[in-house]
Every structure is written in C-alpha cells, then in structure tokens.
Amino acid sequence: MKKSLIALAFGTLGLGIAEFVMMGILPDVAKDLGISIPVAGHFISAYALGVCVGAPVLILARKHPLKHILLALVTLMMVGNTCAALAPNYWVLLLARFISGLPHGAYFGVASIVAEKLADKGKGSEAVSIMIAGMTIANLFGVPLGTSLSNSISWRVTFLLVGCWGVIILYYINSVYVLRIIIFAVGVYMHCIQCYNYCCLHYFENKRRENII
C-alpha cells in the first residue's frame, strides 16, 4: 500500500473523529463551559455549517495543485481542533467548530481525486475505498476512544489529539511543510487569544467607566 494512500486515510480518520465525537462528549463540554446541553448542541450545528460553506469554496481553489489544497485543508483541521481544545468559552469553541468543519467536504472531494491518480491501473475504486476507510475506523474506534478520554481526563484532550494528528498527516503528505504549518497554526491561535483579551479588556473598561459615572 502506498504511503500517500495511508496519509489520505489518516485525514478522513481525523475528520471523522472531529465530526462525530462531539455527540458523545456534549454533556462534558456543556458542564465545563457552564451552558445547557441544548445550547452545547450548537457546536454540532457549527461544524455542519462549516462543511456546507467549505465544500463550495473549493471551486475557488481549483487552479491550485491538489497537493497544496490538501495541505491547506489539513492545516484548517489542525487549527480548528487545536483552537477547540483551548477554547475558553462558548463563542470561541463555536468558531473553532465552524473552522473545523470547513475542510471536511472539500477534503473528501480532493482526496478522492488524488487517491484515484495514485492507484494502479484498474484499481481506482480500491484506492478511494482505502481513503474512505479512515471514516469507518473513526466511527468504530476513534469516537469511543475520544468519549472515553473525555470522561476520564478532559474533552479538550480529544480535540488536542485530533489537532496533533494533523501533524502526522502533513508529514506523510509533505514533511517539508510540517514545521511551517505548526508555526502558522500557533501564530493564528495566539492572534485569536490576543483579540479575545483585547475585547474583554475593552468590555470591562467600559463597565468600570459606567459604574464611575
């Protein structure tokens, strides 16, 4: 089996866990963030909305090499899930789930094309099935494992592992870009945290002035 096909399957595995694990850990997330379970259900909707938005956007990237598109999609998966793991409140996690869903539909489309091109003559369908097998493994083993980690340690660990899993996928696709992608992801997260802190500071400063007046 070609290494590139394994990388594609690893990608669907990560996406599968990120999509479905929220259903199993919803009570833990709601309790940690101090919200009700129905409100926490918005995190599932946010991911689905990301899928709907992300798939059509692929049309804009059709002129770029498929390898570069895959790298960008896996990077989005890493950023989204890492931000979800570190989200301090409801709104940040909601945004992180939306970002996590953006690469989902597009990844399956691009990965199917790449898998067929990588396959030997007459084995295109087999290659695509290997790529999709990652989703099956995610449902059978990944989601139960993520739920177990949430119950025993923290729900944040599950998303953090999916984010780290993206590094392995990138390594298999193109090891040269791994370090650059990690630096980029950390930079994006730090920028989000700075913006959040600034907004909180501005909010509390306005409240303080209102109390003084």
Secondary structure, 3 states (H helix, E strand, C coil): CCHHHHHHHHHHHHHHHHHHHHHHHHHHHHHHHCCCHHHHCHHHHHHHHHHHHHHHHHHHHCCCCHHHHHHHHHHHHHHHHHHHHHCCCHHHHHHHHHHHHHHHHHHHHHHHHHHHHHCCCCCHHHHHHHHHHHHHHHHHHHHHHHHHHHHHCCHHHHHHHHHHHHHHHHHHHHHHHHHHHHHHHHHHHHHHHHHHHHHHHHHHHHHHHHHHC
